[in-house]
Amino acid sequence: MNTIIVNWKFAWQNSFFRRLLLTTLLFFIVLVWAYPLFFDFIEHRQGYSMQDPIVNYLQARDNSIFIFSILWLCVALQIWLLKDKPQQTLSFLLSYLIINLTRIVTIYFVPLNPPSNLIPLQDPLSNYFYGTTFITKDLFYSGHTAIILLIGFTTQHRLLRTFFVIAASFIGFMVLSNHVHYTIDVIAAPFFVVLAIVLSKKIINNKIANERE
């Protein structure tokens, strides 16, 4: 516990860290407010339906318990891993913010109707932030897959990285089996995760360079 407090106190004394962390958290607060409005908008617009042979082949099953058990287990592990690492926490939060922002852009510009035989995912916490019982048109790209991949790609523990990547693969398969995503939504997720990580590093590095000038 002392190490956690000391590390965070030391990091907080750095004006660059403090400003970027507060800015990132402010953006998250704005997203929490804006998400219900955005998802209500996309849910009521007409999109395009895709023919997905993989999803059509999979018998629709409700995998909510498995999906969110894995999801929240991975999130809990990530919190534990980052508890005494403020700089890594900032980098992770910034990457996750970029993922949320890019999903807003991709969902807006790629209007899709959900696959047939969709089974709604049941997770009270996520659904609360989405603003309605369940959103069916937040499709491209898969946020559930992306968050686990982000955890896996940013962890420094090799064994846990393998675990997270495998967990993300299971999540990707199960959202397809639930018929809540198309295959392209899952396949695209790792590319956007890598983009988010690269952009977050550039932002942090540019801020550090500016601070030194």
N, C-alpha and C positions, 0 to 999 in steps of 0.2 A: 504493500500500500504506500509506503514512504517513497519508493521509486516512482510510482505513478504520479504522486503529488509533486515531487521534485522535478520530474521531466516536464509536466504540464506547466508548472510555474516558470521554469526556465524558458520554455517555448513561448509562453504568453508575454514575456518581457521583450520579445522580438517584435518590433512594430510591423514588419512585413507579415509575419505569421499571423499576428492578431488581426490585421486589416483583412487579409485574404480569407481567414476563417470566418470572420463576422460577415463579410460580403457573401461568401458561399452559403452560410446559414440564412442570411436574409433572402437570397434567391429561393431557397427551399421553402421558406415561409410564404413567399409569393406563389410558388407552385402549389402549395397546399390550398391556397385560396382560389387559384385559377383552374386547377384540375377539374373540379365538378362542372364548371362552366364549359371548359373545353370538351370534356367527355360527353356532356349533355348535347353539345353541338354535333359532334361526330355521330352520336348514336341516332340522331334524327335525320341525318342526311343519307341520300341514296349512294351506295357504292357499287363496286364491280364484284361479281362472283367469279372465282377461279375454279378451274377443273384441276384438282390435285389427286393424282392416282394413288399416292401414298396414303393420304388422309382417307380417301374413299375406300381403300383396302382395309384400313384399320377399323375394327368394330368399336363403336363409340362406348367408352367406359368412363365412369366417374372416378377420377384419380385424385380428387381434391385432397384427401387425407394424406396421401403419399407426397403430393407436390408440396404442400405447405409444411409438412413435417420436415422434409429435406430442406426447403427454403429457409425456415426459421432456425433450423439446426445450424445451417451454414452461416446465417447472419449472427447467431449467438457465438459461434466459433470465431468469426471475424472480430466481433466486439472484444472478445477475450484476447485475441492476438494483438489488437491495436491499443489496448487499454493504457499501455505505458509508452506508446510511440506516437506522439502528437504530429510529427512531420508526415509520417505515413498515413495517419488518420486524415490529415488535411488533403493529401494527394488522393486518397481513396474517395473522400467526400466530393472533391472537385470533379473527379472522373465520373462519379455517379450522377452529379448534377448535369454534366455534359450528356450523359446517356439519356437522362430525362428530357433535356432540351432537344436532343436529336430525335427522340421518339415523337415528340410533339410535331416536329417538322415532317418526319417521314409519314406519320399517321395522317397529317393534314394533306400532304401532297400525293399520298397513295391511298385513296378512299376505297376500302374493300368491305364487302359484305362477309359475314362469318361463314365458315363451312356449314354444310347441311348436317343435321343431327347433332348440333352443338349441345354439350352438357355444361351448364354454367358451373364455374369454380366457386366453391364455398369457403370464403375466408373473411370473417367479419372485420378484421383489421384493415386489410387492403381495400375491401369494398367501402369501408367508411371514408377513406381518403378519396376514393373515386367518386363519391357523392351519390351513387345509386346502388341498387342491389347488385347488379352485375353489368359490366360493359362488354358488349360483344364485338365492337368494331375498332378496338385499339389493337390492330393486328400487326402491321409492319413497323417495327420488328418486335420479337418476343422479349418483353421486359423480364419475365421470370427466368428465362435462359441467360439473359444478359447480366443480371445481378450476380448470379452464381459464377459465371465466367469471370466477371470483374474481380470477385474475391479470389478466384483461383489464379488469375494472371498477375495479381499484385502481391500475393503472399510470398514470403521468402522461405517458407518451409516446403522443401521438395515433395515430401510425402503427402502433406496436406494439399499441395497444389494438384497432385494427381487425383486425390480424393475429390476436390472441388470440381475438377474438369469432368470426372466420371459422373458426379452428382448433376452437373449441368447437362450432360448427355441424357441422363435419366429424365430430368425435367423436360428437356426438349422432346423426348419421345412421348412422355405422358401428356403434355399439352396437345400433341398431335392426336394421341389416342382419345383425348377428351373432345376433340374436334373444335378446340377454341382457337387454333392457329393453323395457318397453311405451312407447308414445308419450307417455303422461301422465308417465312418469318423467323424460323429457327436457324436456318442456314446463314441468314444475314447477321444474326446477333453477334457472333465473334468478331466480325469485321468492324462493326460499330463500337464494340468494346475496345478493340485495339486503337481505333481512332480517338476514343475518349481518353485513353491512357496517354497517348502521344500528345494530344492537345493540352491535357492537364500538366504534363511535364514541361511543355513549351511555355505555358503561362507562368508556372512557378519559376522556371529558369530565367525568363525575361524579367520577372519581378525582381529576382535576386540580382540580375545584371544592372537593372535600373537603380537598385538600392546602393550598389557599389560605386556608381558614377557620381 
